[in-house]
Structure formats: C-alpha cells, structure tokens
C-alpha cells in the first residue's frame, strides 16, 4: 500500500492486470456463450472501495471502482439476453493477505505492534473482520434464484463499514 508517487510502475501494471484486465478477459470469454444460451449469472468481485476511498490505496481503489462501473454497464448491456451481472464488495476479510498487510502497517508504527488490526477492527460497525465463508455465502446468494430480480447491484459485505 503506497501513494501514487511511491508505487513502482511494475506494481501498478500488476494491480491493473490482475484486478481489471483479469475481470475484463473473464467477461470477454464467458459472455458470448451466455448470450447464445440467453441465460447467465455473473458475480464479480469488487471491494468496499467501489464506494469509498482509502489512504495509500489509489491504484487498488481505482481498479475496484472500475469493476463497480463495469458491473453496472455490463448489466445494462446484457439484461436483454437474460444475463444478470452483480458484484460483491467485501470489506476487510480475515485472510493471510490481510494479516500480511497488518504486519507491514504495524512495522511502520512505533507506538503499538497491533495498531493496524485495532484500526481496522474499530472501523467496523460489527466489531470484527469478515470471514471468507461470509463472502462465499454472499456469492451463493447472488448466484441463486433468490436474487433473480437483482442485476447491476453492488452488494457491500463489509460489517457496516460503508454505512458510516
């Protein structure tokens, strides 16, 4: 996590390639078959940064914001083919990647070795981090017939973080 000036070009390319180009190539690959079958359900993976900005996260946030807009535009373009496109927007989820981030942030702080976890935790209305299983349940819901009247939806699964 760096600001724009301190982010190496290679890191920018990597984030753009994985988050945005990967999503675009996925859509480019699966949409023709879904269009031909006149049916499909797509659930993209956004972030709470589809809704809000965060410090030292400009590049990542830009890619996730783009995925949010891609969700809406693709839903508009493909609804006529009975294809639904939605997006899950997780907040901070308790994963090894997040723990690595906490370690990096904690090393930057001289005051408290657990400052990163405490800051992330305190920002949640529900005073804990989310779990991968909770994100999976949201994806299952968005893939199910119970969400058949939803398309172009960005669903925050973030412990209330974006409600503030």
Secondary structure, DSSP 8 states (H G I E B T S, - for coil): ---TTTS-HHHHHHHIIIIIIHHHHHHHHHHHHHHHHT-EEEEEE--GGGT---TT-HHHHHHHHHHHHHHHHHHHHHGGGTEEEEEEEE--B-SHHHHHHHHHHHHH-SS-TTHHHHHHHHT-SSSS-B-HHHHHHHHHHHHSGGGTT--S-EEEESTTGGG-
